[in-house]
Amino acid sequence: MQALHHSILQIMPACKLWFLDGKRRKGKIVSNPNIGYGLQTIKYADGKTKEFYQIGLSANTTGISVYILGIEDKKYLAQTYGKTLGKASVTGYCIKFKALKDININILEAAIKYGVEAQTKKRETGNN
């Protein structure tokens, strides 16, 4: 986790950090604790907005999850990075693996950079 944390900070050195304990306001657990990096504005169908992180990092009972949020094409991560990443499962926005030694860190970093750049382009063009 520390190595990933440092890698993400190399990619996003001045980013906002989020530390979430996985609990809702009333103490109900809704997710694993996680660290978030960066800032994006999520716009919901009803017009409401919420600030949230761009990249998330979470340890859980099956290993580590890296969340790359804000990518429009939900097949992009799996198609672009899935085959060369190593022993990992890749969904529309999440890369899961048991240990850092199981994956190619350079490929993971490339996926994270892509996510950050895609979010930056959306923000610059006003397509949040």
C-alpha positions, 0 to 999 in steps of 0.5 A: 500500500505504501509503495502504491501511495508513493507511486500515485503521489508521483503522478499527482504530486499536488493532489487533494488527499481523501481519507475515508473510513468506509462509514456513513454519517451514522456509523454504518459501514458501507465500504472498506476504508480507502485513500482518495487522490485528486478532485472531481465533481460528480454530476448526478441525473437529478442535477445534484453534484458532489465532490469526490476523488479521481483515484482511490486505493483500498486494501481488503480481504482479497488484496488491493483495489485501485479505483480509476473514476471518471472514465466514460468508456467502461471497457477501456481499462480492461481492453487497454491494460488488462492483458499486460497488467499481470494477475489482476481483474479489471472492470470499468473503473477498478483494478484488483490484485492480490499483491503488488508483485503480481502486477506490472506497476508500470502498466498500473501507473499508465492506467492511473495517468490515463484516468487523471488525464481523461478527468483533466480534459473533461474539466477543461472542456466543461464536460463534468 
